[in-house]
């Protein structure tokens, strides 16, 4: 029995993918395929999703790297390799490890674990070069919150991995810190909101649901978050809103 010829790879994938926002069973073209549907090419990606929220960077072209290293072969190899990766490299003496890196707007800093680099600002990812794995020097790297390490003598292999981990680990740390700060602000706002609800319950003889509804209604009228209005109310910067009974009496007299 004669067998039907196999469909091209693109057609098989189109059949399996199904509709792409159109009618049921409609095929959709695959990203990365040429105009004729052949010649698969992998789309170039510089960001990869990790988990649900984290974006991992893999293209570092255009970043500014600062080498706080002595002028030896390690710095030469590192400078040459980073330049090939597309980074703008600047070498500075280790004595300028303080505010100089922040002032000049560098994106990543390479330091020597044998030098005193604990004064580096924490808003810049830095890679520590380690020659001797002594516990005291490793502890210094931990205390300085280095995002990655690079063994000495520096070789071409390993530079990209150190840069990859430094930039992305630092980014994850920054996002985690922002989330913690947002949660703390939200918790503080909730505490103030509870205080405002209790104050309304004591002064207006109402339930907690009625007090919260009153706060929410007044906040919506002012077009501000309910936590902001509650903070103003607790601080005495805003007048207590009228209770539902008082509002009804005012409408009756009107």
Secondary structure by P-SEA (a helix, b strand, c coil): ccccccccaaaaaaaaaccccccccbbbbccccccccccccccccccccccccbbbbcccccbbbbccccccaaaaaaaaaaaaaccbbbbbcccccccccccccccbbbbbcccccccccccbbbbbbbccccaaaaaaaaaacccccccccccccaaaaaaaaaaaaaaaaaaaaaaaaaaaaaaaaaaaaaaaaaaaaacccccaaaaaaaaaaaaaaacccaaaaaaaaaaccccccccaaaaaaaaaac
